[in-house]
């Protein structure tokens, strides 16, 4: 029996990569809406309450699938990796939601989405993997675009901004662990235990940081949880379908969405630098996807 033609393997790989890209864009949209609602909530709820809503509502939404496939989801094959990933995810969101109270939505999204710049270092430390130089070029172009979009001023580099930046570093570590987990662990199991562990962690401090809530704030908190769940679902699927070094730069689109939200809600008019920056963000993503895909095909042929 003859082996399948080479173009069949390549086509199959491209189909998976396209799915990974699509899931990443959906994750970026979901993350922007989650962040926007968290920003709108402001001081009406504590950071612990926002975190609890983010993870507990996601946990409730995933329970029907857990009940349907309990043996597949409950049984853990890599408990240390799941706990490790959940801890870094939780503290990344702690830093992010806390910083949202003090800096603009666009600034917080920028600093959180620096995680693609840290992923190559993390993968080198944990997996000894290297990122092609041309992929780095796309990441750098994307980051330059973000700087142009925000037109940063000295206030961006205050201590509270460093906390937002730290959320990006922690997210990079969590993402690399997720990529490793998706090779052997079902997506639903990863999500279930992440939501469960993070709900418990945020719930511990909840009684000490409770604030009275009105119906509007409750709806906003539910929205944070809903969009948080969709972000986690789409991002986890994207990591399963394509390498993080290929798809993660597309999360830069959060910045573009954040700037648009700033304009619609807070009437911040985009400048010419902002428009050029948006183009750079998109261009950086395209460069990274193109050369990342080219490198993957080349490796498969070797």
N, C-alpha and C positions, 0 to 999 in steps of 0.2 A: 504493500500500500504506500503510495507516494505521499511525502509530507505536504502540508498545505502551502500554497504560494506565499511568498514573503509579504505581498501587499495585504493579505488577509489579516496577518498579525498586526501590521501597522494600523490598518483601519480600525481594528478592535481597540487598539491603544488610544487612537485619536477620539473614539467615541467615549471612552472613559474620561479622558482629559476634558472633553467638552462638557460632560456632566459635572466634573469637578469645578470647572469655571462657572457654570450656571449656578451651582449650589453656593459658591463663594459670593457671587453677586447678590443672591437672595439673602445670604447671611449678613452682608454689608447693609442692605436695606433694613433688615430686622434689627441689627445692632444700633443703627441710627435712630429708629423709632423708640427703642428701649431707652437709649440715652436721652433723647428729647423729653420723654415723659419723666424720667428721673430728674432732669434739669427743671422742668416745670413744677414738680412737687416741691423742690427746694427744701425749706425748713419746716414745711407742714408735716413732715415725717422724718424720723431719724434715719441715719444711714443703715442701721441694723434692721429697721422695718422695711426699707427699700430692698435690702439684700434678701431678707426672708421672703418677701413677695416675689422677688426675682426667681428664687430657687424652689420655694414650696409650691407655687402655682404650677411651675413646670413639672414638679413631681406629681401633682394631682393629674395633670393632663396626660402623663405617660402611663399612669396606673392601668388603664384598660388593656394596653399591650402587655403589661407585666402579668396581669391575670390570665391573658390568653396564652402566653408562653412562659409560665413560671420557671420551669426547669432550665430553659435556655438562658434566662435572664438572672435568676437568683444565684445559680452556681458560678462562683468566681474562680477563674483559672490563674489570674495574675493580680491578687489582692494588693500587693505592694505598689504596683504601677497605678492601679485605680485610685488608691488613697493618695499617692504622691501627686497625681494629676489633679485630683479634687482640691487638695490643699493649695496648690499654686493657682488654680482657677479662682478659688474663693478669695484669696488675698489680693489677686489682681483686681477683682471686682470691688473689694473693700477700698483699695486705693483709688479706683476710677470713680465710684459713686461719691466718695468723700470729696474728691477734687472738684466734682461737678458743682458743688455748692459755692465754690469760690472763684472759679475761672469760667470763661465762656464755653459753650458747647463745642465750638469749632476747635478751640485750644485743647480741650480735654480729649477730643477725638484724635487730634493730631498726635499728642503725646502718647496716647494709648496705642495708636496704630504705628508706632515706631517698631513694633515687634518684628516685622520682617527683617529689619536691620540687625536684630539680635539673633534671629534663627540660625544663620550660618555659623555663628560662634557657638551657639548651644549644640547644634548638630555635630560640630567638630569636637566639642568637649565630650558629648555623650556617645556619639555614633561614629566619630572619626570620618564624617562625610565632608566632601568639598563642594563648594558652589562655583560653577563656571564663571569666568571673568565677565563674559557678556551678559550673564544674568545679573551680576552685580551692577553693571551699567544701567540696566532697567530699573533696579531698586533705587539707585542714586538719583536717576532722573525723576522718579516718582517722589522721592523725598524733597528734592529741589522744588517740585511743583507744589508740595504741601506748604513749604516755607513761603512761596509766592502767594498762595491762597490766603495764608494767615497774615502776611506782612508783619512778622513778629516784632514786638517792641520789648523794652527791658522788663516789663511786668511779666512777660511770659516765663522768665527764668527765676521767679520767686520760689521759695521753698515749697509752696503748695504745688507748683508746677512739677517739681522734682518727684512728688508723690504720684502725680499722673504719669510721669515718665516711667516710674518704677512699675506701674501697672502694665506697661508695655513689655518690660523685661520679664516679669512673672508670667505674662501671657505667652511669651515666646517659649519658655520652658514647658508650660502646660501643652502647647500645641505640638511640640516635638514628641512629648510622651503620648499624646493622642494618636499621632501618626504611627507610632510603634504599636499601640494597643489595637488599632483597627486591623492589623495584619492577622491577629489571632482571636480577637474579642468582638462579639456582635455589637453593632452600634447602639442598640437599645439597652444593652447591659451597661455600656459606658455611660450613657445618658442617665439611666436610672440611679446608679450609684453616685454619680456626680451630684445630681439633684438632692439625693438623700443625705449625703455627707455634708453638703453645703447648707442644706436646710437645718440640720442639727447644729452646725457651727454658728449660723446666724441666729438660731432660736435660743441659744444659751444666753445671749446678752439681751434678748428682746424684753424680758420683764423689767429690766433696769433702765431701758431707753424708750419706753412706751409713751406715745402721745395720742391724745384724743383725735379721732379722724371723722371727717364729714363724708358724705356720699361721694362728692367729687374726688376727694383724695383717694378714697377706696377704689374708685373706678380707674384712676391713674395708676395706682399700685397694681391693679389687675392687668392693666395694659403693659406695665413693666414686665410682669411675669409671663404674659402671653408672647410678647415680642422676644423676651429673653429665651423662651423655650424654642421658638422658631429659629432664632439665631444659633442656638446650641445644636439644634437638629441639622440645619443646613450646613453649618461649619464642620460638624463631625462627618457628615456624608462627603463633603468636599475633600476632607483629609483622607477618606477611604478611597476616593476615586482618582486622586492625583497627588503628587508630592507637595508638601507644604511650601517648599522653596519655589514652586511654580505658581500655586494659587494664592499664597498669602499676600503678595503685593496688591492683588485686586481689592483687598480690604481698605486700601487707600481711598476707594470710592466713598467710604464713610465721610471723609473730609469734605468732598464735593456735596454730598447730601446734607452735611452739617451746615455748610455755608448757605445752602439754599434755605434750610430751616431758619437760620439766623435772619435771612432776608425777609422771609414770609412773616415770622412771628415778631422779631425785634427790629424790623425795618433797617437792617444793615445792608446798604447798597454795595454790591460787588464792584470792585475797581478793575481797571485794566489788568493789573497784576494778578488779581483773583482769576480772571478769565484765562490768562496765560497759564496760571498755575493749574487750573482744571485740565487744560490740554496736556500739560506735562504729566499730570497724574495718570491720565488715560494712556498717553504715549509710553510712560514708564511701564505700565501694566502690559501693554502690547509687546514691548521689547522683551520683557521678562518671559511672557508666555511663548513668544516665537523661539527665542534661543533656548529656553528651558525645554520646550518640546523637541527641538532639534538635537539637543544633547541626549535626551531620553531615547530617541529613535536610533541615534548613533551608538549608544551603549547596548541596545538590544541587538544590533547587527553584529557586534563584536563577539 
